[in-house]
């Protein structure tokens, strides 16, 4: 029987009267000696004195592994009596609660924060945030965020009911009405210091199942976190020279990423040691983290001084740079040495660069040699072909040829890493993977290290590197670690990429089978108000939601969704991705808050061109008539201002399908599909085709939702 003060997960402060097994037990010997020899954990907690617990918190704070600010210890002096009294009331009303266990200051990896207390109520997890005083607070969003991290990233918490609880006598900013309940994370409970006992009692009675398997506190505390950061957050972290992954919390997706990163670093070291010119092709399913691997690799100490990360994805470059600028200026203010925005812009401009500018800068000058010997090219399948270069008044060779030519100028060694997203060429002029195979014929000195996916005989279309077999068998090596098999974007809906493949291949039986095995499959609505209500209802804590739509879904304008090129060209997408629609944080200057351009406002929909390579927590995909299910197959159509005409160009049809593939794989937590049900009088809409598309998606395992809330 234990009472715990949590340290790093898996290395808690373990308090047991019989023996000490935790890493900090030597610091806690005095409390261990004076603990009663009998009595269950929560009972023991409520019997202990506040001063004794504070003393152990202070002692534990002396360890480098258990950093707790002095002001936090002082805050506990005010908070502990309230929490202890509430737990005593719970035990008095519900005797079995005496066996429950409590953890104080439980840390969340990657977030860098701690949950004040976690109460393990048999089969239910209560995450508790306590606030002293009467000042207004945003604690509801804060504790909701903690609950999300437990539900999504903490293995022992998976599928367990989690109840967020705020204890405060101050005003609590509401997280908003949620018409669509979360099956795992219950609505946040609010309790004043006098009502803690009643809140705990009602929580226990409404959620605990007496005959359910109880949570093993020791196993729960030692359980692995598997936090895979979104790309914007990862970029900020890497720029700050911090680790992307938490040591000791590996999972399948992280292990996949680590293997690929290590294999890349080893390949670079080999090229450097042996004087090789080496091109590497890294592939992966949508959401597997190819961009993350590239960013992580170029910032490893072995590569940092010789490498650069390039992307042809303009919005991604712009958004990551803006996120870095904001982080640099914010951290500089916190350190007391403020940096101007202009200085921050200069400092981050080389972190992520435009591949088009890089190629132009060096290719036009035959003697121009890049400072970097290692170039990571993100979304390399989107490199322009010769025809697109000609249209842009560039050299009449492919961008793949330009990059190989430029990097060949290094006299000894050089490495070009191509990150390939299969089936994600979405625009005219994007040459695809095969163009790299064609370009390599002109550069015989380059050796090829590639994912087996692009070399296998079964490889087709976008994943085929060489159209006519392997023309260079003596300089090609298959590297299994260069294929990422585990998607980590959909943290609540595993196997999403497989489901999307089945849907876009027109195989509803396979799609339905996959959806049946998904804990959180996509849902569908025929009214935009329903989709917006669902998205708002699902948002918890500081998560983001947003609408997306195909760039060619022109008639979504009738629903208030604008996809026109001119509008999207001029819109500030960095605000859509980074700004908040609301803010209730005390002390915030609101410089990037209360912005109607923020994605979570659900007013502006991003297209595949803005969201490729990026992600949101909750996504509402607004489906248009540009890709519909008709006559048992997907048909793409173009709008001419009056009506829809069939698109019979196979390549453009594939671009359309790929665009929807991008849109369907942007969600980290969940997705709703909005299929319009237009007015019968509107002859510009494809009424029957939209209905058929809706039915096909339902046949693929999507459940239709009907609840809507007034605006």
C-alpha positions in Angstrom: 0.0 0.0 0.0 1.4 3.3 -1.1 1.2 7.0 -1.0 3.1 8.6 -3.8 4.8 11.9 -4.6 5.4 11.6 -8.3 8.8 12.2 -9.8 9.5 11.4 -13.4 7.0 8.8 -14.6 8.4 5.4 -13.8 10.6 6.8 -11.0 8.1 8.0 -8.5 8.7 8.9 -4.9 7.4 5.7 -3.5 6.3 5.9 0.2 5.8 2.5 1.8 6.0 1.7 5.5 7.6 -1.6 5.0 10.4 -0.7 2.5 11.6 2.0 0.2 12.1 1.2 -3.4 11.8 4.6 -5.1 14.9 6.5 -6.2 14.5 9.2 -3.6 13.6 7.0 -0.6 16.8 8.1 1.2 15.4 11.6 1.2 12.1 10.4 2.7 13.3 8.1 5.4 12.0 10.4 8.2 8.5 10.2 6.9 8.7 6.5 6.2 9.7 5.9 9.9 6.8 7.9 11.2 4.1 6.6 8.9 1.5 4.4 10.5 2.1 0.7 9.9 -1.4 0.0 8.9 -4.1 1.7 6.9 -4.7 2.1 3.2 -3.0 4.9 1.0 -5.7 7.6 0.9 -6.5 7.0 4.5 -2.8 7.5 5.3 -2.7 10.7 3.2 -5.5 12.4 5.1 -4.0 11.4 8.5 -0.6 12.9 7.7 0.3 16.5 8.8 0.6 19.3 6.2 4.1 20.2 7.5 5.4 16.6 7.0 4.2 16.5 3.4 5.6 19.9 2.7 8.9 18.9 4.2 9.1 15.9 1.9 8.2 18.1 -1.1 11.0 20.4 -0.2 13.5 17.6 0.3 12.5 16.0 -3.0 12.9 19.4 -4.7 16.6 19.1 -3.9 17.0 16.4 -6.5 17.8 17.4 -10.0 15.2 14.9 -11.2 12.4 16.5 -9.2 12.4 20.2 -9.8 9.7 22.0 -8.0 9.9 25.8 -7.6 9.9 27.2 -4.0 6.7 29.1 -4.7 5.0 25.8 -5.7 5.9 24.4 -2.3 4.5 27.4 -0.6 1.3 27.1 -2.7 0.9 23.6 -1.4 0.8 25.0 2.1 -2.5 26.6 1.2 -3.8 23.8 -1.0 -3.1 20.7 1.0 -5.6 21.2 3.8 -8.4 21.7 1.2 -7.4 18.6 -0.7 -6.9 16.5 2.5 -10.3 17.5 3.9 -12.0 16.7 0.7 -10.4 13.2 0.5 -11.5 12.7 4.2 -15.1 13.5 3.3 -14.9 11.1 0.3 -13.7 8.2 2.6 -16.4 9.0 5.2 -19.1 8.8 2.5 -17.6 6.0 0.4 -15.6 3.6 2.6 -14.0 1.8 -0.3 -12.3 5.1 -1.3 -9.8 4.4 1.6 -8.0 2.0 -0.9 -7.6 4.7 -3.5 -4.2 6.2 -4.2 -3.0 9.7 -4.8 0.0 11.1 -6.6 1.2 14.7 -6.0 3.0 16.8 -8.6 2.7 14.3 -11.4 4.9 15.3 -14.4 3.8 15.4 -18.1 6.7 14.8 -20.4 7.3 17.2 -23.3 4.7 19.6 -21.9 7.1 20.4 -19.1 4.3 20.8 -16.5 2.9 18.9 -13.6 -0.6 17.9 -12.5 -1.1 19.1 -9.0 -2.6 15.8 -8.0 -3.9 12.6 -9.6 -6.4 10.6 -7.6 -6.8 7.0 -8.8 -10.4 6.0 -8.0 -10.5 2.3 -8.6 -10.9 2.3 -12.5 -11.2 6.2 -12.9 -8.5 8.8 -13.1 -9.1 12.2 -11.5 -6.7 14.9 -12.6 -6.8 17.8 -10.1 -5.6 21.3 -10.5 -5.8 23.5 -7.4 -5.7 27.3 -7.4 -5.2 29.5 -4.4 -6.8 32.8 -3.8 -9.8 34.4 -5.6 -8.1 35.6 -8.8 -9.6 34.7 -12.2 -8.0 31.6 -13.7 -7.9 29.6 -16.9 -7.5 26.4 -14.9 -10.3 24.5 -16.7 -8.4 24.7 -20.0 -5.2 23.8 -18.2 -6.6 20.6 -16.5 -8.4 19.6 -19.7 -5.1 19.8 -21.4 -3.6 17.5 -18.8 -6.5 15.0 -19.2 -5.9 15.0 -23.0 -2.2 14.1 -22.6 -3.1 11.3 -20.2 -5.8 9.9 -22.5 -3.8 10.2 -25.7 -0.2 9.6 -24.7 -0.1 7.7 -21.4 -0.3 4.0 -22.1 -1.9 2.9 -18.7 -4.5 5.7 -19.0 -5.7 4.5 -22.5 -9.5 3.8 -22.5 -9.8 4.8 -18.8 -12.3 7.4 -17.8 -10.5 10.6 -16.9 -12.3 13.4 -14.9 -10.6 16.8 -14.8 -11.3 18.7 -11.5 -10.5 22.3 -10.7 -10.4 23.4 -7.0 -10.6 27.2 -6.8 -12.5 30.0 -5.1 -11.8 32.4 -8.0 -13.6 32.8 -11.2 -13.0 29.9 -13.6 -13.1 30.8 -17.3 -15.4 28.3 -19.0 -14.2 26.0 -21.7 -17.5 26.4 -23.5 -20.6 24.3 -24.2 -19.8 20.8 -25.5 -22.9 19.3 -27.2 -20.9 16.2 -28.3 -19.6 14.3 -25.2 -16.2 12.8 -25.0 -16.4 9.1 -24.3 -13.2 9.1 -22.2 -12.6 12.6 -20.9 -15.5 13.7 -18.8 -16.6 17.4 -18.6 -14.4 19.4 -16.2 -15.8 19.7 -12.6 -15.4 22.9 -10.7 -15.3 23.0 -6.9 -14.7 25.7 -4.4 -12.5 24.9 -1.4 -15.7 24.1 0.6 -17.1 21.7 -2.0 -14.2 19.5 -2.7 -15.6 16.5 -0.7 -19.0 16.7 -2.5 -17.2 17.0 -5.9 -15.1 13.9 -5.2 -18.1 11.9 -3.9 -20.3 12.7 -6.9 -17.3 11.9 -9.2 -16.8 8.5 -7.6 -20.5 7.6 -7.6 -21.1 8.6 -11.2 -18.0 7.1 -12.8 -16.5 4.3 -10.8 -17.5 0.7 -11.5 -17.2 -1.5 -8.4 -16.5 -4.7 -10.3 -14.0 -3.2 -12.8 -10.4 -4.0 -12.7 -8.8 -1.4 -10.5 -5.8 0.7 -11.7 -2.5 -0.6 -10.3 -1.0 2.6 -9.0 2.6 1.4 -9.3 2.2 0.2 -12.9 0.3 3.4 -13.7 3.0 5.6 -12.4 5.7 3.6 -14.2 3.7 3.6 -17.5 5.2 4.9 -20.7 4.3 8.2 -22.2 4.4 8.2 -26.0 4.2 11.9 -26.9 5.0 12.5 -30.6 5.0 16.3 -31.0 3.2 18.1 -33.9 5.7 19.5 -36.4 5.4 23.2 -35.4 6.1 22.3 -31.8 9.0 20.0 -32.7 10.6 22.7 -34.8 10.4 25.2 -32.0 11.9 22.7 -29.6 14.8 21.7 -32.0 15.6 25.3 -32.6 15.9 25.7 -28.8 18.4 22.8 -28.9 16.0 20.6 -26.9 15.3 16.9 -27.5 12.2 16.1 -29.6 11.5 12.8 -27.8 11.4 12.1 -24.1 14.1 9.6 -23.1 12.6 6.4 -21.6 9.1 6.8 -23.1 9.6 4.9 -26.4 6.6 3.7 -28.4 6.2 2.1 -31.8 6.0 5.4 -33.7 8.9 7.0 -31.8 11.1 3.9 -32.3 10.3 4.1 -36.0 11.4 7.7 -36.1 14.5 7.1 -34.0 15.6 4.2 -36.3 15.2 6.4 -39.4 17.1 9.3 -37.8 19.9 7.1 -36.7 20.2 5.4 -40.1 20.4 8.8 -41.8 23.1 10.0 -39.4 25.1 6.8 -40.0 24.8 7.3 -43.8 26.1 10.8 -43.6 29.0 9.7 -41.4 29.8 7.0 -43.9 29.7 9.5 -46.8 32.0 11.9 -44.9 34.4 9.1 -43.9 34.7 7.5 -47.4 34.3 10.6 -49.6 31.0 9.6 -51.1 28.2 11.4 -52.9 25.1 9.9 -51.5 21.3 10.4 -52.0 18.9 8.9 -49.5 15.2 8.4 -50.1 13.0 8.2 -47.0 9.3 7.2 -47.4 6.4 6.7 -45.0 2.7 6.5 -44.7 0.9 9.9 -44.2 1.5 11.2 -40.8 4.4 9.0 -40.1 6.7 11.9 -39.3 9.0 12.2 -42.4 9.4 16.0 -41.8 10.1 15.4 -38.2 12.9 12.9 -39.1 14.4 15.4 -41.4 14.4 18.2 -38.9 15.7 15.9 -36.1 18.5 14.6 -38.3 19.9 18.0 -39.4 20.0 19.1 -35.7 21.8 16.1 -34.4 25.3 17.2 -33.2 27.0 15.0 -35.8 25.3 16.9 -38.7 24.4 20.3 -37.4 27.3 22.2 -38.8 27.1 20.8 -42.3 23.4 20.6 -43.0 20.3 22.5 -44.0 16.6 21.7 -44.2 14.8 22.7 -47.4 11.1 22.6 -48.3 9.2 23.4 -51.4 6.1 23.8 -49.1 5.8 27.6 -48.9 3.2 27.7 -46.1 5.1 25.3 -44.0 8.3 27.4 -44.2 6.4 30.6 -43.4 4.5 29.1 -40.5 7.5 27.4 -38.9 9.5 30.6 -39.2 6.8 32.6 -37.6 6.5 30.1 -34.7 10.2 30.4 -34.2 10.2 34.1 -34.2 7.4 34.2 -31.6 9.3 31.7 -29.4 12.6 33.6 -29.7 11.0 36.9 -28.7 9.0 35.4 -25.9 11.9 33.5 -24.4 14.1 36.6 -24.7 11.6 38.7 -22.7 11.4 36.0 -20.0 15.1 36.0 -19.7 15.2 39.8 -19.2 17.2 40.3 -22.5 14.5 41.2 -25.0 15.2 40.6 -28.7 13.5 42.6 -31.4 11.3 40.9 -33.9 13.6 41.9 -36.7 16.6 40.4 -34.9 14.6 37.2 -34.4 13.7 37.1 -38.1 17.4 37.2 -39.0 18.3 34.5 -36.5 15.7 31.9 -37.7 15.8 32.5 -41.5 18.3 29.7 -42.1 16.5 27.1 -39.9 14.0 26.1 -42.6 14.7 27.4 -46.2 12.8 27.4 -49.4 14.1 24.8 -51.8 13.3 26.9 -54.8 15.3 29.9 -53.6 18.2 27.5 -52.7 18.3 26.0 -56.2 18.0 29.4 -57.9 20.7 30.9 -55.8 23.3 28.3 -56.6 22.3 26.8 -60.0 22.6 30.0 -62.0 26.2 30.4 -61.0 28.3 27.4 -62.2 31.0 28.0 -59.6 28.6 28.5 -56.6 29.1 25.9 -53.9 26.6 25.6 -51.0 28.0 26.0 -47.5 26.2 22.9 -46.5 27.2 19.4 -47.5 24.0 17.8 -46.2 20.7 18.9 -47.6 17.3 17.5 -46.5 14.7 18.1 -49.1 11.2 17.8 -47.6 8.3 16.6 -49.8 10.9 15.9 -52.6 8.2 14.3 -54.7 6.9 17.8 -55.2 10.1 19.0 -57.0 9.2 20.7 -60.2 9.6 19.1 -63.6 11.4 20.8 -66.5 8.1 22.0 -68.0 7.1 23.8 -64.7 10.6 25.3 -64.4 10.2 26.6 -68.0 6.8 28.2 -67.1 8.5 29.9 -64.1 11.3 31.2 -66.4 13.9 28.9 -64.7 16.4 26.5 -66.4 14.7 23.9 -68.6 15.7 21.0 -66.4 13.9 19.4 -63.5 14.4 20.7 -60.0 15.8 17.2 -59.1 18.5 17.7 -61.8 19.3 21.2 -60.4 19.8 19.9 -56.8 22.0 17.1 -57.9 24.1 19.4 -60.1 24.5 21.9 -57.3 25.5 19.4 -54.6 27.9 17.6 -57.1 30.1 20.7 -56.9 31.4 19.6 -53.5 34.8 18.2 -54.2 34.8 15.3 -51.7 31.5 14.3 -50.2 27.9 15.4 -50.1 24.5 13.9 -49.0 21.1 14.7 -50.4 18.2 13.4 -48.3 14.8 13.2 -50.1 11.7 12.9 -47.9 9.0 11.3 -50.0 5.3 11.4 -49.3 3.7 8.8 -51.5 0.5 9.9 -53.3 0.8 13.5 -52.2 1.7 15.2 -55.5 -1.1 17.8 -55.6 -0.3 20.3 -58.3 0.7 20.8 -61.8 4.5 20.6 -62.4 5.2 18.3 -59.4 7.4 15.7 -61.1 7.0 12.9 -58.6 9.5 10.4 -57.3 10.3 9.0 -60.8 11.9 12.3 -61.9 14.7 11.7 -59.3 15.4 8.4 -60.9 15.6 10.0 -64.3 17.9 12.8 -63.0 20.2 10.3 -61.4 21.1 8.8 -64.8 23.1 12.0 -65.5 25.0 11.8 -62.2 26.8 8.4 -62.1 29.0 9.3 -59.2 26.0 9.4 -56.8 25.2 6.3 -54.8 21.6 5.6 -53.8 20.4 4.5 -50.3 16.6 4.1 -50.5 13.6 2.8 -48.7 12.7 -0.7 -50.0 9.3 0.8 -50.9 10.7 2.7 -53.8 12.8 -0.2 -55.1 10.4 -3.1 -54.8 9.1 -4.7 -58.0 5.6 -4.1 -56.7 6.2 -0.4 -56.4 3.8 1.6 -58.6 3.0 5.2 -59.5 4.2 7.7 -56.9 6.4 5.2 -55.0 8.4 4.1 -58.1 11.9 5.6 -58.3 13.0 3.9 -61.5 10.5 3.4 -64.2 12.4 0.7 -66.0 13.9 -1.4 -63.2 17.2 -0.5 -61.4 19.6 1.0 -64.0 22.4 1.2 -61.4 22.4 -2.1 -59.5 26.0 -1.6 -58.3 25.2 1.7 -56.6 21.8 1.0 -55.0 21.3 -0.1 -51.4 18.0 -0.8 -49.8 17.7 0.6 -46.2 14.7 -0.8 -44.4 14.9 1.9 -41.7 14.2 4.5 -44.4 10.5 3.6 -44.5 8.3 4.8 -41.7 5.4 2.3 -41.2 3.7 3.8 -38.1 1.5 6.9 -38.5 1.7 9.0 -35.4 -0.4 12.0 -36.5 -3.8 10.4 -35.6 -3.2 10.0 -31.8 -6.8 8.9 -31.2 -7.6 7.1 -34.4 -4.9 4.6 -35.4 -4.9 3.1 -38.9 -6.3 6.3 -40.3 -3.9 6.3 -43.3 -5.0 2.7 -44.2 -8.6 3.7 -44.0 -8.0 6.7 -46.3 -6.2 4.5 -48.8 -9.2 2.1 -48.8 -11.7 4.9 -49.3 -9.8 6.6 -52.1 -9.3 3.2 -53.8 -13.0 2.8 -53.7 -13.0 -0.3 -51.5 -15.7 0.3 -49.0 -15.6 -3.3 -47.6 -11.9 -2.9 -46.6 -12.6 0.6 -45.3 -15.5 -0.5 -43.2 -13.5 -3.3 -41.7 -10.7 -0.9 -40.8 -13.1 1.7 -39.4 -14.7 -1.0 -37.2 -11.4 -1.6 -35.5 -10.8 2.2 -35.0 -11.6 3.5 -31.6 -12.4 7.0 -33.0 -13.4 6.7 -36.7 -14.4 9.8 -38.6 -18.0 11.0 -38.5 -20.2 12.7 -41.1 -22.6 15.6 -41.1 -24.9 17.0 -43.8 -25.2 20.4 -42.2 -22.2 22.7 -41.7 -23.7 24.0 -38.4 -23.5 20.4 -37.1 -19.9 20.0 -38.2 -19.0 23.3 -36.4 -20.8 22.3 -33.3 -19.1 18.9 -33.3 -15.7 20.5 -33.6 -16.3 23.0 -30.9 -17.7 20.3 -28.7 -14.7 18.1 -29.1 -12.1 20.8 -28.3 -10.6 20.6 -24.9 -7.8 22.5 -23.2 -5.6 24.3 -25.7 -6.3 22.0 -28.7 -7.0 23.5 -32.1 -9.8 22.8 -34.6 -10.1 24.0 -38.2 -12.0 23.6 -41.4 -10.3 22.3 -44.6 -11.5 22.0 -48.2 -10.2 21.2 -51.6 -9.0 24.2 -53.6 -11.2 23.2 -56.5 -14.4 22.8 -54.4 -15.7 26.1 -55.8 -19.4 25.8 -54.9 -18.6 25.6 -51.2 -18.9 29.3 -51.5 -22.6 28.9 -51.2 -22.0 27.5 -47.7 -19.7 30.4 -46.8 -16.5 28.5 -47.5 -14.2 30.4 -49.9 -11.6 28.4 -51.8 -10.7 30.9 -54.5 -6.9 31.3 -55.2 -6.8 35.0 -54.8 -8.3 34.9 -51.3 -6.0 32.1 -50.2 -2.9 33.8 -51.7 -3.5 36.9 -49.6 -4.6 35.3 -46.3 -2.2 35.3 -43.4 -2.0 31.5 -42.8 0.5 31.9 -40.0 -2.3 33.4 -37.9 -4.7 30.6 -38.9 -2.2 28.0 -37.5 -0.7 29.9 -34.6 -3.2 32.5 -33.2 -6.0 31.7 -30.7 -9.6 32.4 -31.3 -10.1 33.2 -27.6 -8.0 33.6 -24.5 -8.7 33.5 -20.8 -5.1 33.4 -19.5 -4.4 35.9 -16.7 -1.5 38.2 -17.6 -1.6 37.4 -21.3 -0.9 40.5 -23.5 -3.4 39.0 -26.1 -1.1 39.9 -29.0 -1.9 36.6 -30.7 -5.3 36.0 -29.2 -9.0 36.8 -29.9 -8.2 36.6 -33.7 -11.0 35.8 -36.1 -8.4 34.5 -38.5 -7.5 31.7 -36.1 -8.3 28.2 -37.4 -10.5 27.4 -34.3 -12.8 30.3 -35.2 -14.0 27.9 -38.0 -14.6 30.7 -40.5 -11.8 30.2 -43.0 -11.1 26.8 -44.5 -7.5 25.9 -45.5 -6.9 23.9 -48.7 -4.5 21.1 -49.3 -1.9 23.6 -50.4 -1.9 25.3 -47.0 -2.1 22.2 -44.7 0.2 19.7 -46.5 2.9 18.7 -44.0 1.0 20.3 -41.1 -1.8 19.2 -38.8 -4.6 20.2 -36.4 -6.1 18.4 -33.4 -9.7 18.4 -34.8 -10.5 18.7 -38.5 -13.7 19.4 -40.4 -13.3 18.4 -44.0 -15.8 20.2 -46.2 -16.4 18.0 -49.2 -17.0 19.5 -52.6 -18.4 18.4 -55.9 -14.9 18.4 -57.4 -14.5 14.7 -56.3 -17.7 12.6 -56.0 -18.7 9.0 -55.9 -20.6 8.3 -59.0 -21.2 5.0 -60.9 -19.2 3.0 -58.4 -16.0 5.0 -58.8 -14.5 8.4 -57.9 -15.1 11.1 -60.5 -13.4 14.5 -60.5 -15.1 17.5 -62.0 -14.2 21.1 -62.7 -16.6 24.1 -62.3 -16.7 26.6 -65.2 -18.8 29.3 -63.4 -22.1 27.8 -64.4 -21.9 24.0 -63.9 -19.7 21.0 -63.3 -17.8 19.3 -66.2 -16.1 16.0 -66.1 -12.3 16.0 -65.7 -11.0 13.4 -68.1 -7.3 14.1 -67.7 -5.9 11.1 -65.7 -3.0 13.1 -64.2 -5.2 15.9 -63.0 -7.7 13.3 -61.6 -4.8 11.8 -59.6 -3.9 15.3 -58.3 -7.5 15.7 -57.2 -7.5 12.3 -55.4 -4.1 13.2 -53.8 -5.5 16.5 -52.6 -8.2 14.7 -50.7 -5.7 12.3 -49.4 -3.8 15.2 -47.8 -7.0 16.7 -46.4 -8.2 13.4 -45.0 -4.9 12.8 -43.1 -4.5 16.2 -41.2 -6.3 15.4 -37.9 -4.4 14.4 -34.8 -7.4 13.6 -32.7 -10.6 13.4 -34.8 -12.3 14.4 -38.0 -15.8 15.2 -39.2 -16.7 15.1 -42.9 -19.2 17.8 -44.0 -21.1 16.6 -47.1 -23.3 19.5 -48.3 -27.1 18.9 -48.8 -27.8 22.0 -50.9 -31.1 23.6 -51.7 -33.0 21.7 -54.5 -33.3 25.0 -56.4 -29.6 25.4 -56.7 -28.8 23.9 -60.1 -25.0 24.6 -59.7 -24.8 21.8 -57.1 -24.4 18.1 -57.7 -27.3 16.9 -55.5 -27.4 13.2 -56.4 -23.6 12.9 -56.5 -23.2 14.5 -53.1 -25.8 12.1 -51.7 -24.0 9.2 -53.3 -20.7 10.3 -51.8 -22.3 10.6 -48.4 -23.7 7.1 -48.6 -20.4 5.7 -49.9 -18.6 7.2 -46.9 -21.2 5.7 -44.6 -20.7 2.4 -46.2 -16.9 2.9 -45.4 -17.7 2.9 -41.7 -18.4 6.6 -41.1 -21.3 7.3 -38.8 -23.6 10.3 -39.5 -24.2 12.7 -36.6 -27.3 15.0 -36.5 -27.0 17.2 -33.4 -26.5 20.8 -34.0 -26.5 23.8 -31.8 -27.6 27.4 -32.6 -24.8 29.8 -33.1 
